Amino acid sequence: MARKTARPDPGSWARQRPFMLDRCQAWNAELEARFPARNVVVELRPESAPVPTTPWNWFLAFDIDGTEFEALVVPDLSAAVFEDSTGIFDDHVKFEDIPAYLARRLNQTRSATG
């Protein structure tokens, strides 16, 4: 028998949005403090409630001077799963560790290309 994938509660998006916007502002501020004089952008998607068949509520995009990092947010909003260097969403990072994780990844990316 096929296993059903749990879908997010359609109302949860609206309830979670203020929290997620606050987290994005906090991450943006912390990343700007870690990387002064660099362009930092934190995006939260979608901007409107996802369709009921979407298996996730939140997608994050971080851009630090043109280096991009993308992640899906886990349903309980405790962590994000980042795309690793091979293109697989497999790097699980607690919310409070995201700025340090991105700093480490940015340094690794710069070392590999520089």
PEBELQUI-V476141 format. One line per field, one symbol per residue. ss: DSSP state (2 for helix, 1 for strand, 0 for the rest). psi: psi as a letter, one per 20 degrees, with the letter a starting at -180 (. if undefined). A space follows every 50 residues. Layout:
ss=???
psi=???
//
This chain:
ss=00000000000222222222222222222222220000011111100000 00000000111111001111111000001111100000111111222222 22222222222220
psi=ppppppqqphihghhhggghggggggggghhhhhmqjqopppqpqrirpr qhipjqhqpqppoolipqpqqqpqhjkirqoqpaijjpninppqgiiggg ghgghgggghhhi.
//
